[in-house]
């Protein structure tokens, strides 16, 4: 009897981890405009959800099943986020403010394949080099490392653009021209 109870707990836990991971990925795909892939994943997601919830509801008198369901949900959120980090869908825009205006930071970053728009700006303590850099999210950490290597004191802010239109750089990125 204990063997069946432990097996049920394990099944419910795994089902919910998988369900919530799918849910997280579907939400991210929806936010990124991947509607058809999100719809396909939601179809699988709902089947997994119904099976897992059915197991819990059929055995509602077993509190350990409900606990396994809740724990699986929490773990599923973490697993889904880790999967999304690995997929690194979309692009990131990074704004950089540097005091290193004598160095050719924009040129060095362009040579590495990043799309850089730069201009001179004024800060509280004088002139600054401002840069806006667009890169696929999968290269985000490499970009941060390159910036910090060139200017360890650089001020960096990153955000995800919702829409990208025009520019020559997007075509280069699709051809895989970024140095990793």
Secondary structure, DSSP 4 states (H G I P E B T S, - for coil): -HHHHHHHHHHHHHHHHHHHHHHHHHHHHHHTT-HHHHHHHHHHHHHHHHHHHHHHHHTTT-HHHHHHHHHHHHHHHHHHHHHHHHH--SEEEEEEEES--SS-HHHHHHHTT-EEEEEEEEETTEEEEEEEEEEEGGGHHHHHHHHHHH-TT-EEEEE--S-----SHHHHHHTT----
